[in-house]
Amino acid sequence: MLRVSRRALIALSIHWSYKSGKSIINYGGPEYRLSVKYLVSSNASIKFSYNRMRQYLQMLSTQQQFLPDIWKLSDPIQTSDW
């Protein structure tokens, strides 16, 4: 955490996600994370956060009980910002 002022804190991190297959394709990319906390008073604060995640697998499921769930490689890679 980085203290910007007496009341403000910032945390920034970068994670690298990486998944490689057997000579099929390599996946990888940065996942950014940021959080900001501002102390309004001694017992109240305002918080903000952001992160980017990558998903390489997706589960395909059905409502039929006798069929198993199937895992599929994401193509293209799914990214989400929160």
mmCIF file of the N, C-alpha and C atoms, coordinates in Angstrom:
data_MODEL
# 
_entry.id   MODEL 
# 
loop_
_atom_site.group_PDB 
_atom_site.id 
_atom_site.type_symbol 
_atom_site.label_atom_id 
_atom_site.label_alt_id 
_atom_site.label_comp_id 
_atom_site.label_asym_id 
_atom_site.label_entity_id 
_atom_site.label_seq_id 
_atom_site.pdbx_PDB_ins_code 
_atom_site.Cartn_x 
_atom_site.Cartn_y 
_atom_site.Cartn_z 
_atom_site.occupancy 
_atom_site.B_iso_or_equiv 
_atom_site.pdbx_formal_charge 
_atom_site.auth_seq_id 
_atom_site.auth_comp_id 
_atom_site.auth_asym_id 
_atom_site.auth_atom_id 
_atom_site.pdbx_PDB_model_num 
ATOM 1   N N  . MET A 1 1  ? 0.841   -1.184  0.000   1.00 0.00 ? 1  MET A N  1 
ATOM 2   C CA . MET A 1 1  ? 0.000   0.000   0.000   1.00 0.00 ? 1  MET A CA 1 
ATOM 3   C C  . MET A 1 1  ? 0.882   1.242   0.000   1.00 0.00 ? 1  MET A C  1 
ATOM 4   N N  . LEU A 1 2  ? 0.461   2.202   -0.730  1.00 0.00 ? 2  LEU A N  1 
ATOM 5   C CA . LEU A 1 2  ? 1.170   3.465   -0.807  1.00 0.00 ? 2  LEU A CA 1 
ATOM 6   C C  . LEU A 1 2  ? 0.296   4.531   -0.156  1.00 0.00 ? 2  LEU A C  1 
ATOM 7   N N  . ARG A 1 3  ? 0.798   5.176   0.854   1.00 0.00 ? 3  ARG A N  1 
ATOM 8   C CA . ARG A 1 3  ? 0.055   6.245   1.516   1.00 0.00 ? 3  ARG A CA 1 
ATOM 9   C C  . ARG A 1 3  ? 0.315   7.540   0.760   1.00 0.00 ? 3  ARG A C  1 
ATOM 10  N N  . VAL A 1 4  ? -0.722  8.055   0.107   1.00 0.00 ? 4  VAL A N  1 
ATOM 11  C CA . VAL A 1 4  ? -0.619  9.273   -0.691  1.00 0.00 ? 4  VAL A CA 1 
ATOM 12  C C  . VAL A 1 4  ? -0.702  10.496  0.218   1.00 0.00 ? 4  VAL A C  1 
ATOM 13  N N  . SER A 1 5  ? -1.602  10.427  1.173   1.00 0.00 ? 5  SER A N  1 
ATOM 14  C CA . SER A 1 5  ? -1.744  11.496  2.157   1.00 0.00 ? 5  SER A CA 1 
ATOM 15  C C  . SER A 1 5  ? -2.143  10.858  3.484   1.00 0.00 ? 5  SER A C  1 
ATOM 16  N N  . ARG A 1 6  ? -2.486  11.687  4.438   1.00 0.00 ? 6  ARG A N  1 
ATOM 17  C CA . ARG A 1 6  ? -2.900  11.161  5.727   1.00 0.00 ? 6  ARG A CA 1 
ATOM 18  C C  . ARG A 1 6  ? -4.163  10.321  5.622   1.00 0.00 ? 6  ARG A C  1 
ATOM 19  N N  . ARG A 1 7  ? -4.986  10.603  4.629   1.00 0.00 ? 7  ARG A N  1 
ATOM 20  C CA . ARG A 1 7  ? -6.274  9.931   4.488   1.00 0.00 ? 7  ARG A CA 1 
ATOM 21  C C  . ARG A 1 7  ? -6.383  9.007   3.279   1.00 0.00 ? 7  ARG A C  1 
ATOM 22  N N  . ALA A 1 8  ? -5.445  9.038   2.365   1.00 0.00 ? 8  ALA A N  1 
ATOM 23  C CA . ALA A 1 8  ? -5.572  8.272   1.125   1.00 0.00 ? 8  ALA A CA 1 
ATOM 24  C C  . ALA A 1 8  ? -4.504  7.185   1.025   1.00 0.00 ? 8  ALA A C  1 
ATOM 25  N N  . LEU A 1 9  ? -4.963  5.973   0.667   1.00 0.00 ? 9  LEU A N  1 
ATOM 26  C CA . LEU A 1 9  ? -4.083  4.827   0.446   1.00 0.00 ? 9  LEU A CA 1 
ATOM 27  C C  . LEU A 1 9  ? -4.349  4.270   -0.943  1.00 0.00 ? 9  LEU A C  1 
ATOM 28  N N  . ILE A 1 10 ? -3.281  3.865   -1.645  1.00 0.00 ? 10 ILE A N  1 
ATOM 29  C CA . ILE A 1 10 ? -3.414  3.290   -2.978  1.00 0.00 ? 10 ILE A CA 1 
ATOM 30  C C  . ILE A 1 10 ? -2.604  1.997   -3.025  1.00 0.00 ? 10 ILE A C  1 
ATOM 31  N N  . ALA A 1 11 ? -3.191  0.954   -3.600  1.00 0.00 ? 11 ALA A N  1 
ATOM 32  C CA . ALA A 1 11 ? -2.489  -0.305  -3.826  1.00 0.00 ? 11 ALA A CA 1 
ATOM 33  C C  . ALA A 1 11 ? -2.618  -0.652  -5.302  1.00 0.00 ? 11 ALA A C  1 
ATOM 34  N N  . LEU A 1 12 ? -1.502  -0.951  -5.952  1.00 0.00 ? 12 LEU A N  1 
ATOM 35  C CA . LEU A 1 12 ? -1.481  -1.309  -7.369  1.00 0.00 ? 12 LEU A CA 1 
ATOM 36  C C  . LEU A 1 12 ? -0.652  -2.566  -7.521  1.00 0.00 ? 12 LEU A C  1 
ATOM 37  N N  . SER A 1 13 ? -1.170  -3.536  -8.259  1.00 0.00 ? 13 SER A N  1 
ATOM 38  C CA . SER A 1 13 ? -0.398  -4.753  -8.518  1.00 0.00 ? 13 SER A CA 1 
ATOM 39  C C  . SER A 1 13 ? -0.709  -5.253  -9.922  1.00 0.00 ? 13 SER A C  1 
ATOM 40  N N  . ILE A 1 14 ? 0.249   -5.939  -10.487 1.00 0.00 ? 14 ILE A N  1 
ATOM 41  C CA . ILE A 1 14 ? 0.084   -6.549  -11.804 1.00 0.00 ? 14 ILE A CA 1 
ATOM 42  C C  . ILE A 1 14 ? 0.427   -8.027  -11.653 1.00 0.00 ? 14 ILE A C  1 
ATOM 43  N N  . HIS A 1 15 ? -0.514  -8.865  -12.011 1.00 0.00 ? 15 HIS A N  1 
ATOM 44  C CA . HIS A 1 15 ? -0.311  -10.305 -11.982 1.00 0.00 ? 15 HIS A CA 1 
ATOM 45  C C  . HIS A 1 15 ? -0.255  -10.797 -13.421 1.00 0.00 ? 15 HIS A C  1 
ATOM 46  N N  . TRP A 1 16 ? 0.542   -11.794 -13.673 1.00 0.00 ? 16 TRP A N  1 
ATOM 47  C CA . TRP A 1 16 ? 0.649   -12.327 -15.020 1.00 0.00 ? 16 TRP A CA 1 
ATOM 48  C C  . TRP A 1 16 ? 0.039   -13.720 -15.027 1.00 0.00 ? 16 TRP A C  1 
ATOM 49  N N  . SER A 1 17 ? -1.016  -13.890 -15.788 1.00 0.00 ? 17 SER A N  1 
ATOM 50  C CA . SER A 1 17 ? -1.621  -15.210 -15.916 1.00 0.00 ? 17 SER A CA 1 
ATOM 51  C C  . SER A 1 17 ? -1.040  -15.878 -17.149 1.00 0.00 ? 17 SER A C  1 
ATOM 52  N N  . TYR A 1 18 ? -0.748  -17.149 -17.010 1.00 0.00 ? 18 TYR A N  1 
ATOM 53  C CA . TYR A 1 18 ? -0.123  -17.860 -18.119 1.00 0.00 ? 18 TYR A CA 1 
ATOM 54  C C  . TYR A 1 18 ? -0.593  -19.302 -18.120 1.00 0.00 ? 18 TYR A C  1 
ATOM 55  N N  . LYS A 1 19 ? -0.989  -19.774 -19.248 1.00 0.00 ? 19 LYS A N  1 
ATOM 56  C CA . LYS A 1 19 ? -1.388  -21.171 -19.416 1.00 0.00 ? 19 LYS A CA 1 
ATOM 57  C C  . LYS A 1 19 ? -0.895  -21.631 -20.763 1.00 0.00 ? 19 LYS A C  1 
ATOM 58  N N  . SER A 1 20 ? -0.183  -22.748 -20.791 1.00 0.00 ? 20 SER A N  1 
ATOM 59  C CA . SER A 1 20 ? 0.290   -23.251 -22.074 1.00 0.00 ? 20 SER A CA 1 
ATOM 60  C C  . SER A 1 20 ? -0.256  -24.655 -22.293 1.00 0.00 ? 20 SER A C  1 
ATOM 61  N N  . GLY A 1 21 ? -0.571  -24.943 -23.514 1.00 0.00 ? 21 GLY A N  1 
ATOM 62  C CA . GLY A 1 21 ? -1.063  -26.265 -23.872 1.00 0.00 ? 21 GLY A CA 1 
ATOM 63  C C  . GLY A 1 21 ? 0.036   -27.072 -24.521 1.00 0.00 ? 21 GLY A C  1 
ATOM 64  N N  . LYS A 1 22 ? -0.269  -28.288 -24.878 1.00 0.00 ? 22 LYS A N  1 
ATOM 65  C CA . LYS A 1 22 ? 0.709   -29.158 -25.522 1.00 0.00 ? 22 LYS A CA 1 
ATOM 66  C C  . LYS A 1 22 ? 0.863   -28.765 -26.987 1.00 0.00 ? 22 LYS A C  1 
ATOM 67  N N  . SER A 1 23 ? 1.715   -27.826 -27.270 1.00 0.00 ? 23 SER A N  1 
ATOM 68  C CA . SER A 1 23 ? 2.023   -27.375 -28.626 1.00 0.00 ? 23 SER A CA 1 
ATOM 69  C C  . SER A 1 23 ? 0.787   -26.940 -29.406 1.00 0.00 ? 23 SER A C  1 
ATOM 70  N N  . ILE A 1 24 ? -0.276  -26.608 -28.709 1.00 0.00 ? 24 ILE A N  1 
ATOM 71  C CA . ILE A 1 24 ? -1.466  -26.138 -29.408 1.00 0.00 ? 24 ILE A CA 1 
ATOM 72  C C  . ILE A 1 24 ? -1.441  -24.617 -29.477 1.00 0.00 ? 24 ILE A C  1 
ATOM 73  N N  . ILE A 1 25 ? -1.445  -23.991 -28.314 1.00 0.00 ? 25 ILE A N  1 
ATOM 74  C CA . ILE A 1 25 ? -1.422  -22.532 -28.255 1.00 0.00 ? 25 ILE A CA 1 
ATOM 75  C C  . ILE A 1 25 ? -0.981  -22.108 -26.860 1.00 0.00 ? 25 ILE A C  1 
ATOM 76  N N  . ASN A 1 26 ? -0.348  -20.979 -26.763 1.00 0.00 ? 26 ASN A N  1 
ATOM 77  C CA . ASN A 1 26 ? 0.040   -20.434 -25.472 1.00 0.00 ? 26 ASN A CA 1 
ATOM 78  C C  . ASN A 1 26 ? -0.824  -19.227 -25.155 1.00 0.00 ? 26 ASN A C  1 
ATOM 79  N N  . TYR A 1 27 ? -1.270  -19.138 -23.917 1.00 0.00 ? 27 TYR A N  1 
ATOM 80  C CA . TYR A 1 27 ? -2.081  -18.024 -23.452 1.00 0.00 ? 27 TYR A CA 1 
ATOM 81  C C  . TYR A 1 27 ? -1.292  -17.254 -22.411 1.00 0.00 ? 27 TYR A C  1 
ATOM 82  N N  . GLY A 1 28 ? -1.507  -15.983 -22.340 1.00 0.00 ? 28 GLY A N  1 
ATOM 83  C CA . GLY A 1 28 ? -0.871  -15.204 -21.295 1.00 0.00 ? 28 GLY A CA 1 
ATOM 84  C C  . GLY A 1 28 ? -1.276  -13.754 -21.393 1.00 0.00 ? 28 GLY A C  1 
ATOM 85  N N  . GLY A 1 29 ? -1.150  -13.061 -20.271 1.00 0.00 ? 29 GLY A N  1 
ATOM 86  C CA . GLY A 1 29 ? -1.469  -11.649 -20.298 1.00 0.00 ? 29 GLY A CA 1 
ATOM 87  C C  . GLY A 1 29 ? -1.501  -11.075 -18.899 1.00 0.00 ? 29 GLY A C  1 
ATOM 88  N N  . PRO A 1 30 ? -1.356  -9.765  -18.801 1.00 0.00 ? 30 PRO A N  1 
ATOM 89  C CA . PRO A 1 30 ? -1.360  -9.126  -17.483 1.00 0.00 ? 30 PRO A CA 1 
ATOM 90  C C  . PRO A 1 30 ? -2.769  -9.001  -16.910 1.00 0.00 ? 30 PRO A C  1 
ATOM 91  N N  . GLU A 1 31 ? -2.848  -9.093  -15.603 1.00 0.00 ? 31 GLU A N  1 
ATOM 92  C CA . GLU A 1 31 ? -4.093  -8.860  -14.875 1.00 0.00 ? 31 GLU A CA 1 
ATOM 93  C C  . GLU A 1 31 ? -3.815  -7.726  -13.885 1.00 0.00 ? 31 GLU A C  1 
ATOM 94  N N  . TYR A 1 32 ? -4.402  -6.571  -14.136 1.00 0.00 ? 32 TYR A N  1 
ATOM 95  C CA . TYR A 1 32 ? -4.158  -5.385  -13.329 1.00 0.00 ? 32 TYR A CA 1 
ATOM 96  C C  . TYR A 1 32 ? -5.118  -5.330  -12.154 1.00 0.00 ? 32 TYR A C  1 
ATOM 97  N N  . ARG A 1 33 ? -4.632  -4.879  -11.016 1.00 0.00 ? 33 ARG A N  1 
ATOM 98  C CA . ARG A 1 33 ? -5.480  -4.685  -9.843  1.00 0.00 ? 33 ARG A CA 1 
ATOM 99  C C  . ARG A 1 33 ? -5.122  -3.364  -9.187  1.00 0.00 ? 33 ARG A C  1 
ATOM 100 N N  . LEU A 1 34 ? -6.152  -2.603  -8.839  1.00 0.00 ? 34 LEU A N  1 
ATOM 101 C CA . LEU A 1 34 ? -5.964  -1.297  -8.223  1.00 0.00 ? 34 LEU A CA 1 
ATOM 102 C C  . LEU A 1 34 ? -7.009  -1.121  -7.136  1.00 0.00 ? 34 LEU A C  1 
ATOM 103 N N  . SER A 1 35 ? -6.607  -0.636  -5.998  1.00 0.00 ? 35 SER A N  1 
ATOM 104 C CA . SER A 1 35 ? -7.580  -0.294  -4.957  1.00 0.00 ? 35 SER A CA 1 
ATOM 105 C C  . SER A 1 35 ? -7.191  1.047   -4.338  1.00 0.00 ? 35 SER A C  1 
ATOM 106 N N  . VAL A 1 36 ? -8.203  1.837   -4.048  1.00 0.00 ? 36 VAL A N  1 
ATOM 107 C CA . VAL A 1 36 ? -8.021  3.161   -3.457  1.00 0.00 ? 36 VAL A CA 1 
ATOM 108 C C  . VAL A 1 36 ? -8.932  3.245   -2.238  1.00 0.00 ? 36 VAL A C  1 
ATOM 109 N N  . LYS A 1 37 ? -8.386  3.726   -1.145  1.00 0.00 ? 37 LYS A N  1 
ATOM 110 C CA . LYS A 1 37 ? -9.167  3.887   0.077   1.00 0.00 ? 37 LYS A CA 1 
ATOM 111 C C  . LYS A 1 37 ? -8.953  5.309   0.588   1.00 0.00 ? 37 LYS A C  1 
ATOM 112 N N  . TYR A 1 38 ? -10.058 6.002   0.842   1.00 0.00 ? 38 TYR A N  1 
ATOM 113 C CA . TYR A 1 38 ? -9.992  7.362   1.354   1.00 0.00 ? 38 TYR A CA 1 
ATOM 114 C C  . TYR A 1 38 ? -10.722 7.405   2.693   1.00 0.00 ? 38 TYR A C  1 
ATOM 115 N N  . LEU A 1 39 ? -10.029 7.806   3.737   1.00 0.00 ? 39 LEU A N  1 
ATOM 116 C CA . LEU A 1 39 ? -10.614 7.883   5.071   1.00 0.00 ? 39 LEU A CA 1 
ATOM 117 C C  . LEU A 1 39 ? -11.368 9.202   5.213   1.00 0.00 ? 39 LEU A C  1 
ATOM 118 N N  . VAL A 1 40 ? -12.684 9.109   5.336   1.00 0.00 ? 40 VAL A N  1 
ATOM 119 C CA . VAL A 1 40 ? -13.520 10.293  5.489   1.00 0.00 ? 40 VAL A CA 1 
ATOM 120 C C  . VAL A 1 40 ? -13.443 10.799  6.932   1.00 0.00 ? 40 VAL A C  1 
ATOM 121 N N  . SER A 1 41 ? -13.533 9.877   7.873   1.00 0.00 ? 41 SER A N  1 
ATOM 122 C CA . SER A 1 41 ? -13.402 10.204  9.298   1.00 0.00 ? 41 SER A CA 1 
ATOM 123 C C  . SER A 1 41 ? -12.745 9.014   9.987   1.00 0.00 ? 41 SER A C  1 
ATOM 124 N N  . SER A 1 42 ? -12.699 9.034   11.298  1.00 0.00 ? 42 SER A N  1 
ATOM 125 C CA . SER A 1 42 ? -12.034 7.951   12.027  1.00 0.00 ? 42 SER A CA 1 
ATOM 126 C C  . SER A 1 42 ? -12.798 6.629   11.925  1.00 0.00 ? 42 SER A C  1 
ATOM 127 N N  . ASN A 1 43 ? -14.088 6.668   11.613  1.00 0.00 ? 43 ASN A N  1 
ATOM 128 C CA . ASN A 1 43 ? -14.848 5.422   11.501  1.00 0.00 ? 43 ASN A CA 1 
ATOM 129 C C  . ASN A 1 43 ? -15.610 5.299   10.185  1.00 0.00 ? 43 ASN A C  1 
ATOM 130 N N  . ALA A 1 44 ? -15.211 6.012   9.150   1.00 0.00 ? 44 ALA A N  1 
ATOM 131 C CA . ALA A 1 44 ? -15.855 5.908   7.839   1.00 0.00 ? 44 ALA A CA 1 
ATOM 132 C C  . ALA A 1 44 ? -14.810 6.072   6.733   1.00 0.00 ? 44 ALA A C  1 
ATOM 133 N N  . SER A 1 45 ? -14.987 5.300   5.656   1.00 0.00 ? 45 SER A N  1 
ATOM 134 C CA . SER A 1 45 ? -14.061 5.395   4.524   1.00 0.00 ? 45 SER A CA 1 
ATOM 135 C C  . SER A 1 45 ? -14.813 5.120   3.225   1.00 0.00 ? 45 SER A C  1 
ATOM 136 N N  . ILE A 1 46 ? -14.220 5.567   2.129   1.00 0.00 ? 46 ILE A N  1 
ATOM 137 C CA . ILE A 1 46 ? -14.735 5.317   0.788   1.00 0.00 ? 46 ILE A CA 1 
ATOM 138 C C  . ILE A 1 46 ? -13.687 4.474   0.073   1.00 0.00 ? 46 ILE A C  1 
ATOM 139 N N  . LYS A 1 47 ? -14.146 3.397   -0.575  1.00 0.00 ? 47 LYS A N  1 
ATOM 140 C CA . LYS A 1 47 ? -13.217 2.489   -1.249  1.00 0.00 ? 47 LYS A CA 1 
ATOM 141 C C  . LYS A 1 47 ? -13.602 2.329   -2.710  1.00 0.00 ? 47 LYS A C  1 
ATOM 142 N N  . PHE A 1 48 ? -12.593 2.182   -3.549  1.00 0.00 ? 48 PHE A N  1 
ATOM 143 C CA . PHE A 1 48 ? -12.764 1.941   -4.974  1.00 0.00 ? 48 PHE A CA 1 
ATOM 144 C C  . PHE A 1 48 ? -11.778 0.860   -5.372  1.00 0.00 ? 48 PHE A C  1 
ATOM 145 N N  . SER A 1 49 ? -12.209 -0.063  -6.228  1.00 0.00 ? 49 SER A N  1 
ATOM 146 C CA . SER A 1 49 ? -11.279 -1.081  -6.710  1.00 0.00 ? 49 SER A CA 1 
ATOM 147 C C  . SER A 1 49 ? -11.576 -1.413  -8.172  1.00 0.00 ? 49 SER A C  1 
ATOM 148 N N  . TYR A 1 50 ? -10.548 -1.870  -8.856  1.00 0.00 ? 50 TYR A N  1 
ATOM 149 C CA . TYR A 1 50 ? -10.634 -2.262  -10.264 1.00 0.00 ? 50 TYR A CA 1 
ATOM 150 C C  . TYR A 1 50 ? -9.720  -3.462  -10.451 1.00 0.00 ? 50 TYR A C  1 
ATOM 151 N N  . ASN A 1 51 ? -10.162 -4.437  -11.229 1.00 0.00 ? 51 ASN A N  1 
ATOM 152 C CA . ASN A 1 51 ? -9.266  -5.517  -11.624 1.00 0.00 ? 51 ASN A CA 1 
ATOM 153 C C  . ASN A 1 51 ? -9.670  -6.062  -12.984 1.00 0.00 ? 51 ASN A C  1 
ATOM 154 N N  . ARG A 1 52 ? -8.716  -6.630  -13.655 1.00 0.00 ? 52 ARG A N  1 
ATOM 155 C CA . ARG A 1 52 ? -8.941  -7.278  -14.947 1.00 0.00 ? 52 ARG A CA 1 
ATOM 156 C C  . ARG A 1 52 ? -8.553  -8.739  -14.784 1.00 0.00 ? 52 ARG A C  1 
ATOM 157 N N  . MET A 1 53 ? -9.459  -9.617  -15.203 1.00 0.00 ? 53 MET A N  1 
ATOM 158 C CA . MET A 1 53 ? -9.203  -11.052 -15.094 1.00 0.00 ? 53 MET A CA 1 
ATOM 159 C C  . MET A 1 53 ? -9.347  -11.698 -16.465 1.00 0.00 ? 53 MET A C  1 
ATOM 160 N N  . ARG A 1 54 ? -8.658  -12.801 -16.631 1.00 0.00 ? 54 ARG A N  1 
ATOM 161 C CA . ARG A 1 54 ? -8.726  -13.562 -17.880 1.00 0.00 ? 54 ARG A CA 1 
ATOM 162 C C  . ARG A 1 54 ? -9.237  -14.967 -17.575 1.00 0.00 ? 54 ARG A C  1 
ATOM 163 N N  . GLN A 1 55 ? -10.033 -15.482 -18.482 1.00 0.00 ? 55 GLN A N  1 
ATOM 164 C CA . GLN A 1 55 ? -10.590 -16.820 -18.306 1.00 0.00 ? 55 GLN A CA 1 
ATOM 165 C C  . GLN A 1 55 ? -10.251 -17.654 -19.522 1.00 0.00 ? 55 GLN A C  1 
ATOM 166 N N  . TYR A 1 56 ? -9.662  -18.820 -19.282 1.00 0.00 ? 56 TYR A N  1 
ATOM 167 C CA . TYR A 1 56 ? -9.212  -19.681 -20.372 1.00 0.00 ? 56 TYR A CA 1 
ATOM 168 C C  . TYR A 1 56 ? -10.120 -20.885 -20.596 1.00 0.00 ? 56 TYR A C  1 
ATOM 169 N N  . LEU A 1 57 ? -10.935 -21.233 -19.608 1.00 0.00 ? 57 LEU A N  1 
ATOM 170 C CA . LEU A 1 57 ? -11.847 -22.364 -19.717 1.00 0.00 ? 57 LEU A CA 1 
ATOM 171 C C  . LEU A 1 57 ? -13.275 -21.920 -19.467 1.00 0.00 ? 57 LEU A C  1 
ATOM 172 N N  . GLN A 1 58 ? -14.210 -22.595 -20.116 1.00 0.00 ? 58 GLN A N  1 
ATOM 173 C CA . GLN A 1 58 ? -15.627 -22.345 -19.871 1.00 0.00 ? 58 GLN A CA 1 
ATOM 174 C C  . GLN A 1 58 ? -16.313 -23.689 -19.682 1.00 0.00 ? 58 GLN A C  1 
ATOM 175 N N  . MET A 1 59 ? -17.252 -23.737 -18.732 1.00 0.00 ? 59 MET A N  1 
ATOM 176 C CA . MET A 1 59 ? -17.990 -24.965 -18.490 1.00 0.00 ? 59 MET A CA 1 
ATOM 177 C C  . MET A 1 59 ? -19.323 -24.910 -19.231 1.00 0.00 ? 59 MET A C  1 
ATOM 178 N N  . LEU A 1 60 ? -19.568 -25.926 -20.033 1.00 0.00 ? 60 LEU A N  1 
ATOM 179 C CA . LEU A 1 60 ? -20.838 -26.070 -20.738 1.00 0.00 ? 60 LEU A CA 1 
ATOM 180 C C  . LEU A 1 60 ? -21.653 -27.097 -19.968 1.00 0.00 ? 60 LEU A C  1 
ATOM 181 N N  . SER A 1 61 ? -22.811 -26.695 -19.520 1.00 0.00 ? 61 SER A N  1 
ATOM 182 C CA . SER A 1 61 ? -23.640 -27.632 -18.757 1.00 0.00 ? 61 SER A CA 1 
ATOM 183 C C  . SER A 1 61 ? -25.062 -27.626 -19.308 1.00 0.00 ? 61 SER A C  1 
ATOM 184 N N  . THR A 1 62 ? -25.771 -28.686 -19.041 1.00 0.00 ? 62 THR A N  1 
ATOM 185 C CA . THR A 1 62 ? -27.155 -28.817 -19.470 1.00 0.00 ? 62 THR A CA 1 
ATOM 186 C C  . THR A 1 62 ? -28.032 -29.063 -18.257 1.00 0.00 ? 62 THR A C  1 
ATOM 187 N N  . GLN A 1 63 ? -29.325 -28.988 -18.447 1.00 0.00 ? 63 GLN A N  1 
ATOM 188 C CA . GLN A 1 63 ? -30.272 -29.257 -17.376 1.00 0.00 ? 63 GLN A CA 1 
ATOM 189 C C  . GLN A 1 63 ? -30.550 -30.757 -17.243 1.00 0.00 ? 63 GLN A C  1 
ATOM 190 N N  . GLN A 1 64 ? -30.041 -31.540 -18.171 1.00 0.00 ? 64 GLN A N  1 
ATOM 191 C CA . GLN A 1 64 ? -30.247 -32.986 -18.122 1.00 0.00 ? 64 GLN A CA 1 
ATOM 192 C C  . GLN A 1 64 ? -29.319 -33.596 -17.070 1.00 0.00 ? 64 GLN A C  1 
ATOM 193 N N  . GLN A 1 65 ? -29.856 -34.386 -16.181 1.00 0.00 ? 65 GLN A N  1 
ATOM 194 C CA . GLN A 1 65 ? -29.059 -34.932 -15.079 1.00 0.00 ? 65 GLN A CA 1 
ATOM 195 C C  . GLN A 1 65 ? -28.101 -36.018 -15.529 1.00 0.00 ? 65 GLN A C  1 
ATOM 196 N N  . PHE A 1 66 ? -28.415 -36.699 -16.591 1.00 0.00 ? 66 PHE A N  1 
ATOM 197 C CA . PHE A 1 66 ? -27.566 -37.824 -17.009 1.00 0.00 ? 66 PHE A CA 1 
ATOM 198 C C  . PHE A 1 66 ? -26.410 -37.414 -17.904 1.00 0.00 ? 66 PHE A C  1 
ATOM 199 N N  . LEU A 1 67 ? -26.343 -36.148 -18.329 1.00 0.00 ? 67 LEU A N  1 
ATOM 200 C CA . LEU A 1 67 ? -25.241 -35.676 -19.168 1.00 0.00 ? 67 LEU A CA 1 
ATOM 201 C C  . LEU A 1 67 ? -24.195 -34.964 -18.306 1.00 0.00 ? 67 LEU A C  1 
ATOM 202 N N  . PRO A 1 68 ? -22.925 -35.264 -18.486 1.00 0.00 ? 68 PRO A N  1 
ATOM 203 C CA . PRO A 1 68 ? -21.885 -34.611 -17.683 1.00 0.00 ? 68 PRO A CA 1 
ATOM 204 C C  . PRO A 1 68 ? -21.602 -33.187 -18.179 1.00 0.00 ? 68 PRO A C  1 
ATOM 205 N N  . ASP A 1 69 ? -21.027 -32.385 -17.305 1.00 0.00 ? 69 ASP A N  1 
ATOM 206 C CA . ASP A 1 69 ? -20.572 -31.050 -17.701 1.00 0.00 ? 69 ASP A CA 1 
ATOM 207 C C  . ASP A 1 69 ? -19.351 -31.190 -18.597 1.00 0.00 ? 69 ASP A C  1 
ATOM 208 N N  . ILE A 1 70 ? -19.210 -30.289 -19.546 1.00 0.00 ? 70 ILE A N  1 
ATOM 209 C CA . ILE A 1 70 ? -18.092 -30.319 -20.485 1.00 0.00 ? 70 ILE A CA 1 
ATOM 210 C C  . ILE A 1 70 ? -17.296 -29.035 -20.330 1.00 0.00 ? 70 ILE A C  1 
ATOM 211 N N  . TRP A 1 71 ? -15.964 -29.168 -20.275 1.00 0.00 ? 71 TRP A N  1 
ATOM 212 C CA . TRP A 1 71 ? -15.083 -28.005 -20.203 1.00 0.00 ? 71 TRP A CA 1 
ATOM 213 C C  . TRP A 1 71 ? -14.525 -27.741 -21.591 1.00 0.00 ? 71 TRP A C  1 
ATOM 214 N N  . LYS A 1 72 ? -14.555 -26.467 -22.009 1.00 0.00 ? 72 LYS A N  1 
ATOM 215 C CA . LYS A 1 72 ? -14.111 -26.062 -23.335 1.00 0.00 ? 72 LYS A CA 1 
ATOM 216 C C  . LYS A 1 72 ? -13.113 -24.922 -23.196 1.00 0.00 ? 72 LYS A C  1 
ATOM 217 N N  . LEU A 1 73 ? -12.083 -24.918 -24.048 1.00 0.00 ? 73 LEU A N  1 
ATOM 218 C CA . LEU A 1 73 ? -11.150 -23.798 -24.070 1.00 0.00 ? 73 LEU A CA 1 
ATOM 219 C C  . LEU A 1 73 ? -11.854 -22.553 -24.593 1.00 0.00 ? 73 LEU A C  1 
ATOM 220 N N  . SER A 1 74 ? -11.617 -21.437 -23.959 1.00 0.00 ? 74 SER A N  1 
ATOM 221 C CA . SER A 1 74 ? -12.216 -20.175 -24.408 1.00 0.00 ? 74 SER A CA 1 
ATOM 222 C C  . SER A 1 74 ? -11.509 -19.725 -25.676 1.00 0.00 ? 74 SER A C  1 
ATOM 223 N N  . ASP A 1 75 ? -12.267 -19.458 -26.681 1.00 0.00 ? 75 ASP A N  1 
ATOM 224 C CA . ASP A 1 75 ? -11.693 -18.971 -27.921 1.00 0.00 ? 75 ASP A CA 1 
ATOM 225 C C  . ASP A 1 75 ? -12.634 -17.927 -28.498 1.00 0.00 ? 75 ASP A C  1 
ATOM 226 N N  . PRO A 1 76 ? -12.350 -16.679 -28.412 1.00 0.00 ? 76 PRO A N  1 
ATOM 227 C CA . PRO A 1 76 ? -11.139 -16.054 -27.874 1.00 0.00 ? 76 PRO A CA 1 
ATOM 228 C C  . PRO A 1 76 ? -11.140 -16.046 -26.354 1.00 0.00 ? 76 PRO A C  1 
ATOM 229 N N  . ILE A 1 77 ? -10.003 -15.689 -25.781 1.00 0.00 ? 77 ILE A N  1 
ATOM 230 C CA . ILE A 1 77 ? -9.863  -15.614 -24.330 1.00 0.00 ? 77 ILE A CA 1 
ATOM 231 C C  . ILE A 1 77 ? -10.834 -14.571 -23.788 1.00 0.00 ? 77 ILE A C  1 
ATOM 232 N N  . GLN A 1 78 ? -11.529 -14.922 -22.733 1.00 0.00 ? 78 GLN A N  1 
ATOM 233 C CA . GLN A 1 78 ? -12.499 -14.018 -22.128 1.00 0.00 ? 78 GLN A CA 1 
ATOM 234 C C  . GLN A 1 78 ? -11.780 -13.099 -21.130 1.00 0.00 ? 78 GLN A C  1 
ATOM 235 N N  . THR A 1 79 ? -11.998 -11.809 -21.241 1.00 0.00 ? 79 THR A N  1 
ATOM 236 C CA . THR A 1 79 ? -11.457 -10.869 -20.259 1.00 0.00 ? 79 THR A CA 1 
ATOM 237 C C  . THR A 1 79 ? -12.617 -10.085 -19.661 1.00 0.00 ? 79 THR A C  1 
ATOM 238 N N  . SER A 1 80 ? -12.460 -9.731  -18.405 1.00 0.00 ? 80 SER A N  1 
ATOM 239 C CA . SER A 1 80 ? -13.498 -8.933  -17.751 1.00 0.00 ? 80 SER A CA 1 
ATOM 240 C C  . SER A 1 80 ? -12.859 -7.879  -16.888 1.00 0.00 ? 80 SER A C  1 
ATOM 241 N N  . ASP A 1 81 ? -13.474 -6.727  -16.832 1.00 0.00 ? 81 ASP A N  1 
ATOM 242 C CA . ASP A 1 81 ? -13.018 -5.618  -16.007 1.00 0.00 ? 81 ASP A CA 1 
ATOM 243 C C  . ASP A 1 81 ? -14.044 -5.398  -14.917 1.00 0.00 ? 81 ASP A C  1 
ATOM 244 N N  . TRP A 1 82 ? -13.611 -5.379  -13.684 1.00 0.00 ? 82 TRP A N  1 
ATOM 245 C CA . TRP A 1 82 ? -14.490 -5.165  -12.536 1.00 0.00 ? 82 TRP A CA 1 
ATOM 246 C C  . TRP A 1 82 ? -14.029 -3.986  -11.750 1.00 0.00 ? 82 TRP A C  1 
# 
